[in-house]
Amino acid sequence: MTRPGLAKARELPLVLARPTTLVRAEDARWRDLFDRADTVSEGSLRDEKAGRVWYGSTSLILPADPDQAPFLAALAARDVHVRLRALRTAHREACLRAPGRLGRFSCEIRVEADPRGVRIDVDAQAPLIEGRARAARPPR
């Protein structure tokens, strides 16, 4: 049995992309669902090498009929505006609960159908901005 010979390794491409379907639904309807959502948030501060970091989680359940929930969940997972609205809700909740100002906010978003509607979970982390802010004084 003959095996392939040695081959020179190639560089990794600059960008890796995967095809996906993105959709956009009517914003007013999603806004109404978010306004009526059951929202639960929690979080805590952890001391790390680089400083204190806020870790939090926000769960939203958008009300929908059980037979429509899988379809709406698939739409929500692909609509960047819905995901952004969920991220902004989680950011607002984290800012309300954190003991200080939050720095760069990074998160992971999961969307799935739930018996009560569409469940969106946002797990987030952000460094706490600490220390006195020094106001820039104009030279005299």
C-alpha positions, 0 to 999 in steps of 0.5 A: 500500500502506497501512502502519500508522500511528505507535503509542505505545511501551508499557512492558515488563511487570514479569515475562516468563514462559514456560511449561515443564514441571517434574517431580520424580523419586524423590530416593533414585534420583537420590542413588544416580546422583550417588554413582556419578557420574564427576566432573571439576572444574577452575577458576582465579582471575582478577584483575578490577577488583572483585577476584579471581574464581574461575571453575570448571567441574564435569562430572558423568556420571551412569551410565545405559543408553544407551537411557535416557539421553535420557529421564533427561537430559530429566527431570534438565533439568526437575527442580529438585532434580536441578539443585540437587544438581548445583549443590551438587556444583559448589559443594563442588568449587569450595570445595575447589579455590579458594585462599580462601573464595568469595562469592556463587556463580552458575552456568549448568547444562547437561544432555544425554544422553551415551553413558555416561549423563546429562552435567551441566555446571556453569559457575560463578563466585564472588568470592574473599572476602579480608582478615582477618575481624574478630571483633565484640568486645563493648563493655566 
